[in-house]
Amino acid sequence: MRVVFSRNGDGRVSVIYPVETAINPKTGKIFTIEEIAKKDVPTGLKYKIVEDSEIPDDQTFRDAWRVDLADLTDGVGE
């Protein structure tokens, strides 16, 4: 799973590639993707959790990746 958001609010995509073995010190368990998104997406920015397959393998034009801000519906960074 990956977390996508638009840092500048212009639709350009930022992608979080989480470390899937990081331990949440509050719970003593591995962070869930939702916990990672809430803590790592900048405060107040909306995000979407997506399957790995939704992120293009070819990153040649990654600066051109865009997201419809209306699709960022899974939460807001804290």
N, C-alpha and C positions, 0 to 999 in steps of 0.2 A: 504494500500500500504506500501511497505517496500523498502529500498534502500540497495543494496548489492554492495560491492567492495572488492578488495583484498589489504589489508594494506601492506603486505610484497611483493606483486608481484609474489607470489608463488602459487596462486590459492586458498589459504585458504580464506574462506569467513568471512567478517565482515558484520554485519547487523545493520542497523539503524531502530529503531522502533520509528517513529516520534510521538510527542505529537500533536494531531490534533486540539488543541485549542489555540496553541501559536500564539500570534499576532505579525505580522511583523511591527516594529516601523516605517519603511519607508512608508508603505502603509496604516497602520491602519486596515488591514484585516488579516485574518488567513493565515499563511504561506501555500503556495502550496507545494506539494511534490517535485516539481522541485526546488523551492527556498530552501527547507530544504536540499535537496541533494547537491546543489551547496555550501551552507554555512557549512555543517557538514562533508562532505567527505573531507579528507585532500587534500590540494592543489596539483594539478597535477595528482591525481588518478582518473581513469575512474570508472564509476558506471553504474548500471542498476536499474531501478525502476521495481519492480515485485509485483504481487498480493500476498496477505497474504498467500494464499493457496500454494504458491511455497516454503514457508519456512516450513520445517518439524516441526510438533508439538512436537515430541520426541527429546529433546535436549541432550540426553545421550551422543551421539557421535558428538556433535557440533564442536569439534576441528578437526573432519575429513571431514567436509563439504568443498567442492571444487567448484570452478567456472572456466569455460574456459575464460581466459582473453579476448579472441576475442568476447565474448558475452556482455562485458561491453561497451555498445554503446550509452547509453542515455545522457552522458555528462561527464564533468571533474570537480572535486572539485576546488573551487576557494580559 
